[in-house]
Amino acid sequence: MENDKIIEQIKKTIEKIRPYIQNDGGDVQFVKYEDEIVYVSVHGACVGCMALDYTLKEGVEALLLDEVQGIKEVRLVD
């Protein structure tokens, strides 16, 4: 049950940052949460973008680490 609460928090937090990413023509979506790692996928302009690593680490991951306990990293899935 605790995992379900964490996943709900993750999804809500990702929804906070999605509009900013979408403004640049991209998108980020939650895929899964496993072993304290959040897996996300990217779409649109994010695919192949040179700033993707920065967006994931300094944007998505930083926000999730700040707002959701129990997360240690965000990783990209294909």
N, C-alpha and C positions, 0 to 999 in steps of 0.2 A: 504493500500500500504506500509506503514511503516513496518508492520509486515513481509511482503515479503522480504524487504531489510534486516531485522534482521535475518530471516531464511537463506537467502543467505550467510550472513556473518558467521553464525553459521556453516553451512555446509563447507564453505571454511576453517574455523579454525579447524574443526574436521579433515579435510583432511590433515592438517599439522602434526597432532599427530598420525594419524593412522599407518604410516609406522613403528614407534617405537613400537607400540603395536603389530603389525603384526610380527615384528621380534621375538617377544616372543611367537608366535603361537596363538595370540588372535586377536580380532578385536572389534571395537566400531563403532556404526552406529547411526546417528540421527534418532529419531522417530518423535518428535513433539516439538513445542515451544508454551507454554501456560502460561499466568499469570506470565511472567518473569522467568519461569522455563523451562530449556531444559531437555527433556527426551531422553535418549539414551538406546540402547540395546547393550549387549556384546555377543561375540561368541567365539568359539574355546577354547583356554587355559584360557581365562578370566573367563569362567563359573566355579564357585567353587574355583577360585584362592584366596588364603589368602591375596594377595596384591591388590585385586580389589578395596577396599575402598580407599586405598592410590592412586591408578591409577586414579580413578574417581575424587577425591577431589584435589590432589596435581598435577595432570596432566591435565586432560580434563577440569575440572572446573576452575582451576587456569588460564589456557590459555584462555578460553572463557571469564572469568571475565576481563582479561587484554585487550582483543582485541575487544570485542563486548559490546557496551553500551546497557543497558536495561535487563541484565541478573542478577539474584540474586542467582541462584542455578542450579546444575545439579543433576538429579535423574535417577536412573536405573529403567527400566521397564522389565518385564519378557517377 
